[in-house]
Amino acid sequence: MRRASLFLLLACAAISAGADSAPPAAARADADLLVRSGLHFAEGALKKQASDDEAAKKAAKKEGGKKAKQAAERTAWLEPFALVMGKDQRISRLQLAKHHGQRSSEELLDELGASLRARADAGEIVAVAIFSDVVISLPGGGRSDAIHAAWEHQGGVCADVFVPYTIHGADVRLEQQFETPRRAAVFQGCGEARKDAPARSEDTSPR
């Protein structure tokens, strides 16, 4: 009878632990969903801004002078945002107001990270992917603009995904993505770190 009770107690403990930490395969599936959804949104946002840039250039060329020179400078960029997955598996987007250019990308990312850490510590979310526009060092050499998707799962897995891109006129072309190890900035226990964030890689710089 005691053995049966002990077995039941251990089974309940295992179920309870499993409720808070998904197996790696399930955690990866959650992350892949967040990254795919976020990249789709990011690509659309960049295309919209690139198209607006082209329209502004054409209009400025007609006027010439200083306006034409200003319009020739690229302004399309991706404002930081995050996709979060709640305990009910629902996905929502979190994006902070930039206040008309008064805050830098670094400041927005720091504030976004602080908000996400608070929600993670409160047990409100199970996975997150933070998206930003960066300049990176490519594995084969050289530098490139890229979409950075930093994903983490409470199950203890996380990674940085980088998608280099180029803009030609109103056309945005995404290149082959690659992934690198990541240290936790939201959930505890993923590749160490957190304490209490942010430390950015020297190989990337927010735009």
C-alpha positions in Angstrom: 0.0 0.0 0.0 2.9 2.3 0.9 4.6 1.6 -2.4 1.4 2.4 -4.3 1.0 5.7 -2.4 4.6 6.6 -3.1 4.2 5.7 -6.8 1.1 7.9 -7.0 3.0 10.8 -5.3 5.9 10.6 -7.7 3.5 10.5 -10.7 1.7 13.6 -9.5 5.0 15.4 -9.0 6.1 14.5 -12.5 2.8 15.8 -14.0 3.2 19.0 -12.0 6.8 19.5 -13.2 5.7 18.8 -16.8 3.1 21.5 -16.6 5.8 24.1 -16.1 8.4 22.9 -18.5 7.7 21.6 -22.0 9.9 18.9 -23.5 12.6 20.3 -25.9 10.7 19.2 -29.0 7.4 20.9 -27.9 9.3 24.0 -26.8 11.0 24.2 -30.1 7.7 23.9 -31.9 6.3 26.8 -29.9 9.4 28.9 -30.7 9.2 28.0 -34.4 5.6 29.2 -34.5 6.6 32.5 -32.9 9.6 33.1 -35.2 7.7 32.3 -38.4 4.8 34.6 -37.4 7.1 37.4 -36.3 9.2 37.2 -39.5 6.1 37.4 -41.6 5.0 40.6 -39.7 8.6 42.0 -39.8 8.9 41.5 -43.6 5.6 43.2 -44.2 6.5 46.2 -42.0 9.8 46.6 -43.9 8.1 46.4 -47.3 5.6 49.0 -46.2 8.3 51.4 -45.1 10.5 50.7 -48.2 7.5 51.4 -50.4 6.8 54.7 -48.5 10.5 55.6 -49.0 10.3 55.1 -52.7 7.1 57.2 -53.0 8.8 60.0 -51.0 11.9 59.9 -53.2 9.9 60.2 -56.4 7.9 63.1 -54.9 11.1 64.9 -53.7 12.8 64.5 -57.0 10.2 66.6 -58.6 11.0 69.4 -56.1 14.8 68.8 -56.2 17.3 70.5 -53.9 17.6 69.6 -50.2 14.4 67.6 -50.1 15.7 65.3 -52.8 18.9 64.6 -50.9 17.1 63.9 -47.6 14.6 61.6 -49.4 17.5 59.6 -50.9 18.6 58.5 -47.4 17.1 55.2 -46.3 14.6 55.5 -43.4 13.0 52.1 -43.5 13.7 50.1 -40.4 12.0 47.7 -38.1 10.8 49.0 -34.7 11.4 46.4 -31.9 8.4 44.2 -31.0 7.8 40.9 -29.3 5.4 37.9 -29.8 4.5 36.2 -26.6 2.7 32.9 -26.0 0.5 32.6 -22.9 -0.3 29.5 -20.9 -3.4 29.0 -23.1 -1.1 28.9 -26.2 -2.6 32.2 -27.5 -0.1 34.5 -29.2 -0.1 38.3 -28.8 2.1 41.1 -30.0 3.7 43.6 -27.7 5.2 46.8 -29.2 6.1 50.0 -27.4 5.4 53.5 -28.7 8.5 55.2 -29.9 7.2 58.7 -29.2 8.3 60.2 -32.5 11.9 59.2 -32.5 12.6 60.3 -28.9 13.9 56.8 -27.9 16.5 54.7 -29.5 16.2 51.0 -30.4 18.4 50.0 -27.4 16.1 51.9 -25.1 13.0 50.3 -26.6 14.5 46.8 -26.3 15.5 47.4 -22.7 12.0 48.5 -21.8 10.5 45.6 -23.7 12.8 43.1 -22.0 12.0 44.4 -18.6 8.3 44.1 -19.3 8.7 40.5 -20.5 10.9 39.5 -17.6 8.2 40.7 -15.2 5.5 38.7 -17.0 7.8 35.6 -17.1 8.5 35.8 -13.4 4.8 36.1 -12.8 4.2 32.9 -14.8 2.0 34.7 -17.3 3.9 33.5 -20.4 5.6 30.3 -21.6 7.5 31.5 -24.7 8.7 34.8 -26.3 10.4 36.0 -29.4 11.8 39.5 -29.5 12.3 41.0 -33.0 14.6 43.9 -33.9 16.5 45.5 -36.8 20.2 45.0 -36.5 23.5 45.1 -38.3 25.4 41.8 -38.0 28.7 40.2 -38.8 28.0 37.4 -41.3 29.4 33.9 -40.8 31.3 34.1 -44.1 32.6 37.6 -43.5 31.2 41.1 -44.1 28.3 43.0 -42.5 24.6 43.1 -43.3 21.3 44.4 -42.1 19.2 41.7 -40.5 16.0 40.9 -38.7 17.0 39.5 -35.3 14.5 37.1 -33.7 15.6 36.3 -30.1 13.4 33.5 -28.8 13.2 31.8 -25.4 11.0 29.2 -23.8 10.4 28.5 -20.1 11.3 24.9 -20.8 15.0 26.0 -20.9 15.7 26.3 -24.6 16.5 29.5 -26.5 18.4 30.8 -29.5 19.1 33.8 -31.6 17.8 33.7 -35.2 19.2 36.1 -37.8 17.7 36.8 -41.2 20.0 39.0 -43.4 18.1 41.2 -45.8 18.6 43.8 -48.5 16.4 46.6 -49.8 16.4 47.6 -53.4 13.9 50.4 -54.1 10.6 49.1 -52.7 11.7 45.5 -52.8 12.8 43.7 -49.6 14.7 40.5 -50.1 15.2 38.1 -47.1 18.3 35.9 -47.3 19.1 32.5 -45.7 18.5 32.6 -41.9 21.0 31.2 -39.4 20.9 30.5 -35.7 23.3 30.9 -32.8 23.2 30.0 -29.1 21.6 32.5 -26.8 21.9 33.4 -23.1 18.6 34.1 -21.3 17.3 37.6 -21.1 13.7 36.7 -20.2 13.3 33.2 -18.6 15.7 31.9 -16.0 17.8 28.9 -16.8 18.4 29.1 -20.6 22.1 29.2 -21.3 22.6 31.0 -18.0 22.8 34.8 -18.0 19.8 37.0 -17.1 21.0 38.7 -13.9 19.1 40.9 -14.8 19.7 41.2 -18.6 20.8 43.1 -21.0 24.2 42.2 -22.5 24.4 42.4 -26.2 26.7 40.7 -28.6 29.6 42.7 -30.0 28.8 41.1 -33.4 25.4 42.8 -33.6 24.3 46.4 -33.2 20.6 47.6 -33.2 19.7 50.0 -36.0 
